[in-house]
């Protein structure tokens, strides 16, 4: 897989930094962290389509979906990747509807919850990638 692995690390880094800044924002109570996290989130989400396209290029199409092997980690990695991209893109679009000062109570819990689920699914996708790379070694 010559294209996907080098590209995937960039949005992972951007979205992880954005998530860490979100945690800092709620830990400190300082909404300035929202402004600082925003560029990382924008760049991370904007680069996700390239990562998904590179995955299709590296797998030589959609055969892994049309001729699925449920016992292989590739399909689960793909599902986790699409779910991660959907969670982060949805979180980004949802978050744009509110001002930083509005994130209190239920909105704050939802904000951290969705972003944290995204990070955990991202971690799962990474573990599945490691399974594919290192299991055969």
C-alpha positions in Angstrom: 0.0 0.0 0.0 2.1 2.9 -1.2 -0.4 5.8 -1.0 -2.6 5.4 2.1 -0.1 4.9 4.9 1.9 8.0 4.4 -1.2 10.2 4.0 -3.2 8.9 6.9 -0.9 10.2 9.6 -1.4 13.8 8.8 -5.2 14.0 9.5 -4.7 11.7 12.5 -2.2 14.2 14.0 -4.4 17.2 13.2 -7.6 15.6 14.7 -5.8 14.3 17.7 -4.3 17.8 18.5 -7.8 19.3 18.0 -9.2 16.8 20.4 -6.5 17.4 23.0 -7.2 21.2 22.8 -10.9 20.5 23.3 -10.0 18.5 26.5 -7.8 21.4 27.6 -10.6 23.9 26.8 -13.0 22.1 29.2 -10.3 21.4 31.8 -9.3 25.0 32.0 -12.7 26.5 31.2 -11.0 28.9 28.7 -12.8 29.1 25.4 -9.7 30.5 23.7 -8.7 26.9 23.1 -11.6 26.6 20.7 -10.0 29.2 18.4 -6.7 27.5 18.7 -8.2 24.0 17.9 -10.2 25.2 15.0 -7.4 25.2 12.3 -6.3 21.7 13.4 -9.9 20.5 13.1 -10.5 22.2 9.7 -7.3 20.8 8.2 -7.9 17.3 9.7 -11.4 17.1 8.4 -10.6 18.6 5.0 -7.8 16.0 4.5 -10.0 13.0 5.3 -11.4 12.6 1.7 -7.9 12.2 0.4 -7.2 9.5 2.9 -10.4 7.6 2.0 -9.6 7.9 -1.7 -6.0 6.7 -1.1 -7.4 3.7 0.6 -9.5 2.8 -2.4 -6.4 3.3 -4.7 -4.3 1.1 -2.5 -6.9 -1.7 -2.3 -7.3 -1.5 -6.1 -11.0 -0.7 -5.9 -14.0 -1.9 -3.9 -13.4 -5.7 -4.0 -12.8 -5.8 -0.3 -16.4 -4.5 0.2 -18.1 -6.5 -2.6 -16.3 -9.7 -1.8 -16.0 -9.1 2.0 -14.0 -11.4 4.3 -15.4 -10.7 7.8 -12.6 -12.7 9.3 -10.0 -10.3 7.9 -9.0 -7.1 9.6 -9.2 -5.0 6.4 -13.0 -4.7 6.3 -13.1 -3.8 10.0 -10.3 -1.2 9.4 -12.3 0.2 6.6 -15.5 0.4 8.6 -13.6 2.1 11.5 -12.0 4.5 9.1 -15.3 5.6 7.5 -16.9 5.8 10.9 -14.0 7.9 12.2 -14.3 10.3 9.2 -18.0 10.5 9.6 -17.8 11.2 13.4 -15.1 13.9 13.0 -16.8 15.6 10.0 -20.2 15.5 11.7 -18.7 16.9 14.9 -17.0 19.7 12.9 -20.2 20.6 11.1 -22.3 20.4 14.3 -19.9 22.5 16.3 -20.0 25.3 13.8 -23.6 26.1 14.8 -22.6 27.3 18.2 -20.4 30.1 19.7 -17.6 28.9 22.0 -19.4 30.5 25.0 -22.5 28.3 24.4 -20.7 25.1 25.2 -21.9 24.5 28.7 -23.9 21.7 30.4 -25.4 19.2 27.9 -23.7 20.8 24.9 -20.3 20.5 26.5 -20.8 16.8 27.4 -22.0 16.1 23.8 -19.1 18.0 22.4 -16.5 16.1 24.4 -18.4 12.8 24.0 -18.6 12.8 20.2 -15.0 13.9 19.8 -13.8 11.3 22.3 -15.8 8.5 20.6 -14.1 9.7 17.3 -10.7 9.4 18.9 -11.4 5.9 20.3 -12.7 4.7 16.9 -9.6 6.2 15.3 -7.5 4.3 17.8 -9.3 1.1 16.9 -8.7 1.7 13.2 -5.0 2.1 14.0 -4.9 -1.1 15.9 -6.5 -2.9 13.0 -4.0 -1.4 10.7 -1.2 -2.7 12.9 -2.8 -6.1 12.8 -2.7 -6.1 9.0 0.9 -4.9 8.9 2.5 -6.8 11.7 0.4 -10.0 12.1 2.1 -11.6 9.1 5.6 -10.6 10.2 
